[in-house]
Every structure is written in structure tokens, then in C-alpha cells.
Amino acid sequence: MSTPPTGSRVVVVGAGFAGLYAATALDRAGHRVTLVTQGLGGMQLSQGTLDVLGYRATDERGSERVTDSLAAIDELPEEHPYRTIGADAVERGVAEFLELAADAPGAVVMRGDVRRPTLLPTAVGAWRPTAFVPVSMLAGAPEPGKHLHIVGIRQLKDFHPQLIATNLGRTPLDGVGPVESSWSSLDFLARAGEIDSSPVVYARALDEPATLSRFADRLATHVREQALPEGAVLGLPAVLGLERHPEVLSTLERASGVRIFEIVMQPPSVPGMRLNQALTRAYKAGHGRLLLGSSVVGVKSEQSAGGDQRVTAVTVHVAGGDRDIACDHVVFAPGGFESGALELDSHDQLHETALGLPLHGVLPIEELVHGDYWGAPQKLFAVGLRTDGLQRPVDETGAVVYSNLHAAGSILAGAYRWQEKSGEGIALGSARRCIDAIVETSREQTDAPAGVQGVAPREQTDAPAGVQGVAPREQTDAPAGVQGVAPREQKGA
Amino acid sequence: MAHEHDQLNRMTLDHCVKCTICETQCPVARVTPLFPGPKFVGPQAERFRDGESVDMSIDYCSSCGICTQACPQGVKIAEMNTQARAVMKEEHMPLRDRLISQTTLMGAMMNPVAPLANAALGNGLVRSLVQATFKVAKDAPMPPAQKQTLAQWLRKRKPSTTPVTRGSVVFFSGCAGGYFEVETSKKSIEVLEHLGYEVLVPKQGCCGLAQQSNGLFDGARRSVMALCDDLLSAGELTIVSSSGSCTGMLKHEAHTILGIDDERLAKVGTRIRDISELLVELYDAGEFDPSQFRETNVTVPYHQPCQVKSQGMGMPAKTLMQLIPGVVVEESGQPCCGIAGTYGLKAEKYAIAQEVGRPVFEMIRATNENLATCDTETCRWQIRKGSGVNTIHPIELVHHALGLGTIPGI
């Protein structure tokens, strides 16, 4: 801890999946990172799972379930962010994120397959495909002969076991047959004097040993009374502890004698909160700085000797005025419409609110939004930044806006994340590409001769498909960093 | 009370998307069902307020500001709630709240009779009487009165002999730094002088933060504007402070909560720096060389006060202490120690404040039984009392590492 890092100065904007992962990875790679975020990132509002690609659009209205998420990337439309990111970066980004989550204090261990989505019950009893889930959700996956018994807590609002169980039981599943389901409810107060506690209040209450013990007794009695069939598993609202979650889960499974899985509720999502805490702690354990509660209001830039425009500082509004944070690179991951990073104003004009970067996918308002709620995707939500192969935003002519600003996450144009179930995969894959670009550029700047050698290996046959796919475009105008993707492999040779 | 000045804060409530992030981060709602949470009393209740109060539970908000800091949409939740509470209390302001917000008066009265004051505050019978009469919790942390105020020390000390190489700065001590946490102020001045600053300490009053958080807005406005005049009396210089919360009052709260739009406040608010913030700015600019620190082998817990967090500058004290070779900084990771200025002194809120602070106390005791760091005075009193651990301002560790003095136990 006592040796401050000496690498490049990087400002990461945003603390969702993309921002927290990029900031932590860059800090661990020895760079001087400042993470700036207006409030907590979107991770806490997420399901606490990692989507990669669950559905693929077949035509204007239809979509089909994806069986191999990485293979399907090549079949996505040209403007989809995955086409630039490539399968390799998605795979590496997801793998590293899982390591960070499992390594941090309050670790979240997740299981799954980056290619094959698992189905999981949602809070309305739909089956939702996702790639990785916390171990607390694993038992909810459909299997032949499995019986799902959903248990609600009457004092916990917005969790409806009858709705969940009935919907799950009537949904046909390929290769599994119908899954049997049933439901029941029990009474349990999270704390005296409150009859509509939030999921987080329940989770914190169960962190207390005395409350956990009372709940375990109540659940055990309740399960006995239900006389569940052989092979039954128990679905509970995702409130099974915050800080001591693994212990809460194992205590309840021991007491009830059945396997338990959590079903994520609407925000505040406790699994999302656990994941956000784990990643935030992982970042804060390093040297990186965290400016929470401050908004980015602009950048300072200058023209470099090569003629490109470079960001020299990110301007942040803090109490008492604006401060310029000097930097060599920027990872721009502020989120999309949900976080306010993209905005549709009352004159039907679209903006990227922090830096005013050029947006793509902008159409007349009638084509962006239509009134058929369950119909074709609303094209508004595919609006965002388009980038080159180094994740650098480009303008309408395809020219790079800032040669050292890289974009990641929900700000990227071309995807319908919640329909495809692709949000986290895009965030982590694009963040991985940003990290690659920054690490390699920095390496070449500090070690120029090696950087020159790095030009050749790009032709290597083992380079991942995604990387090769974008290479030709960069050959003419690429900065030193592009060639850098390869030299790391070369060192071992 | 007029609502004109808070229109800007009220407008932000339309940005609330009911994501509940503030509810999950609120340290008070975490420990008691008496406070339904910042979203409930804030953006939701605010829609029904038209100069009148709709919900009394807002009195349990401690004004720590964690909700505003955590909000991804930029809603000024804490500011809105502090204003709404002031309206609610306007008709029946407890005498207690008028008294405990008079921080300068407290220091001025206690210090000349320090042994007597300390004996009285340490006396259980006296404190029980105070609790019964004024509803000030008998076990709440109170500062020890000092024999010498900062002003007295400044008058008696020999002038610094370090050459002035960086020009002049104004030092803002805060009331507590002037009367109670005098050691922090002295060491801050010595560090600044060591770095080559001429340190000017004009006569200065209270920033009015305690009045503001108790809903006494008119008094708070008078205090903070008088203070601005005091601090500008030495010229329009950089102002440095080791009083974390009071710095926040000048940087933003007097403007966003009290609605003051005055050029003098803007001059002070943009010029003032938290002392750790200043040192990290110097380090980043290559103007402060950490190799002058002596090796200091200590693992030190650090708790950043809520009102320092709300300044949005990150954790410069953590960064600064990490530059000292041998120092390992463990951050509390907690939103608030519970005291929130004067909140934890009040008899009806004392238990809540202790419960809010419990994870901080436990973390500190588990990390180092002898030494902890924290940037605001009232928080240090709360942490010392709650954890039993000697808690100092981070600048005192820097003072030690620069060889300007020693801290017992290192």
C-alpha cells in the first residue's frame, strides 16, 4: 500500500459495471486512477447477475433465445456494440470481473457459462436467461422433475409467491417439460414497529444472529407444514443477508433441510447491492481515488503534435467550484438514459449530458418512440455513442473525437440491452477493450522501442476474432496504442 | 420562512426516479423505523409541501447529506429535507436547540473555567439534571475545555522562522478548532509554515452550521456572512482549514441550504481548501515531495465524516496519509459516525446516533486500539467516546511524519 502507483493518470467516469471494473483493473495494473461518479452506479439497481446475450432479434417484432452467446455475436447487426468489442474481450472482461467479485471483502461468488445462458425465475414468475448468477440463485434453474416452492413473507411488500409460482408452472420450457410449482406465505417482521419494511431492511435484519435464528426456526416449521414433495427446492425473496449472506443462506438451508434459491425483487435489489459493495470495496482497497457525488461537466483538450485532439483534464463540479483533474486517458462510462447520461429534452433533442459527444442512431422523434408498448423495440434506446476499435467515440464522419477518450457500457449505441439481456456483457467487454487500449498505449509511451516492435504481431493467427475484425479500419490513422494489443503475448516468445 | 430560495433544490425532485439508492445508504433509516428514509420524507413528501409540513418524521433526519451524495440523478435530497425541517420547527423551536448551536458561546464560557467546566461535564448528577432540563443526553460526548485557546497560543508563540516561499494563506480554525481541538489547529498552522506558507489567522467567528442544522436559518445566515468578512479581512487569499464540516458550510451548504447568493460567500467558498485537499493538490502538481516524510509504521483507521464526504472531493486525507512510508490506512467504509453535528447530543436521538456509529467504533477498535483519524471535531468526540480510541485529525499524523512533533503511541 505504501508505494504509490506511477503509471498513466486515468480518469474513469461512472461507477457501474463498466466503470468500477475498469477503474479497479487499471489501478491494479499500476495506473493512477480517479473514479468520478455522480452518485452510486447502476450495479446496485441490477439483478446482481451477469447477462451476456440471452435473446437475438429475428425480425422487427420477434426474437429467439440464444444457445451460444459468443457465437451469436458475429450474427448481430454491424452497429451492435458487441461487433466492435468482440467475443474475446467479453470473455476476458467477464472472467476478470468474476475474480474481482469473488476476491473482495463481502465476496460474491458467481457461477455460470459465458456461452450458455441459464434460466432463472423472476419476481413475476417469468424465466429469464442470464450467463452468471450468484450461488444463492443456482437452485432456481429448471431441471426435469424439479419442484419449485415459492415462499413469501406477508410483511414484505411487492413479493407475490402465488403470482410467481403460477406463472412458472404454466410456462413451457424446451427440453425440461413443465416445472412443478407451489407457493405459501409466512409471517415475519424484520423489526418491531414497521410492517412494510424494504428488502434491504430484511437483509440487514437477517445479518443479526438473533433475528436469523428466529427466522430459521419459523422457516423450518413452515416447510414441515407444507409437506413438500421429494426434490423440492425453496424460492425465497432475495433478502437473505447483506454482509453475512453466505452464512444466512447456509443457516436457512440447514434449518429447513431443503435447497434454497433467491428471487431478485424490484429495487433496492439486495443481490445488486452485494455485488456493488464487493466491487466498490475491491476498488477502494487499492490506491485509486473515488470522487463520489461529483459530476463531470466538461474536459480540457489540446491538439497533439500528431494533429489529434487529446483530453488533458476532466472538469469535475465539486463543492466550492470546478476542479480540473489532469489525465492521460479517460474511460467514459456514465450509463445511458437510466442514469441521466443521455437525455431527450422537451424539444425532442437528444444529448449526451456530460461532454456533449456526438450521438448516433438519432432519427425523427416519430421513428425513435412509438406507442406500441409490447411491440417492436423503441429505437430511442439504441441511441448512444459509436466508437472505433479502441472504443473511442467517433463523429458522424467516423473521425475520432478525442484520441485518448474511450467509452464503455450503456452509453454505447446500437443495443436493446434489456430485451437482448446483454447489458453486463457489453459493459464488461467494452471496459476490457478500454483497459487494453490504455495499458498498451502507456506501455509504448514508457518503452518506445518495444512499442515499435509491437506492430507486427497483430497479424498473429491466435488473435481473437473480435480484435481482428476491427483492425483494418485502424491501420491508417491508428495511434501507437492500437498496435499495442499484441506485445504482451510477444514477451513470452 | 420563505420558500423562494429553495426553489432550485425543489426543482431537482423531478429528477427522482424512485430508485431507492438513498434509502439503502441512509445511516439513520438503517437503525430505526422512526425515520422512514430520505426519499420518503424528501422527494415524495416534498410534492405535498406548500410552505407547510406534511410529516413530522423528518425531524429524525440528521442532515448528514449521505443521500444527496449517493443520488445518481443529482436530487438535492438532504438540502430539501434540511429546509423542510426548518419550516416544521419554526413554530416550536426547542430552547435546547437554540443553546447547543451556540458553539462560540460554549467555548468562550467554558475555557476560562476549564477545570470547573470539565468537572461539571464529567459529573453524572450535573449531566442528569441537564438531560432532564434541556433534553441533552447525559452520556453524549462533550469536548474537554482547554486551558489555552488558539488565539491565546498565537499571541504567545514565537513567530515561525521558516522562510516564506509559497506566499500567504488564511487559516480558518472553526469554533471547535479555536476553543477545543486547539492541538489540531496548532499543528495545521505548523505544517503550513513548514511547507513555506505565511499563515494569517484573522479574528473569526462561527460558520453557523450548527444553527443551520437546527433550523435556525436567520442566525446561521448572520454568522456565516460575518465569518466571510472575517476571512476576507486579510485579503482575497487561499483559505485553509482543518475543520472538515465548517469548510463544507462555506464551500456549498450556506449557498445550497441557506440560499445565500452573495459575492463574499462565493469568494470564500471557491478559495477555501480542506488542509488535506490542499496538500494533495500540491502533491499532484509536483510541488510537495513525500520523500520528506519520515517512516511511520502504523496501521491507522480513518473515518471520513459525512459532511466532508458531501464535499465531493474524494478522500484526500486517505491519499495524503498513504504517502507516508509505513502508514497503512484502513477506511471505515461507513457513512456516518452518528453525531452529525449536534444530532447525537439530543436526548431523544442519542441512542440512534450511538447505533449509527457502532460499526465505526467496532471497526476502529478492531483496527488499532490506540489511534484513529477523522477530519471533523464533533465526530472525533463521538468516536473517542464510542470507541475509547484516541482520535486525531489526519494532519496530526502528517505533522508527526514531517518531524514537527510526535504522537504518543507511534
Interface residues (C-beta under 8 A of the other chain):
Chain A: M1 S2 P4 T34 T37 Q38 G39 L40 G41 G42 Q44 L45 R191 A192 G193 E194 S197 S198 V200 R204 P267 P268 M273 R281 K284 H287 R289 L290 L291 L292 G293 S294 S295 V316 H317 V318 A319 G320 G321 R323 A326 G335 E338 S339 G340
Chain B: H15 V17 C19 T20 I21 E23 T24 Q25 R30 P33 L34 T68 Q69 A70 C71 P72 Q73 G74 G248 L250 K251 H252 G269 T270 I272 D284 P290 K309 S310 Q311 G312 M313 G314 M315 T319 Q322 L323 I324 P325 G326 V327 V328 V329 E331 G333
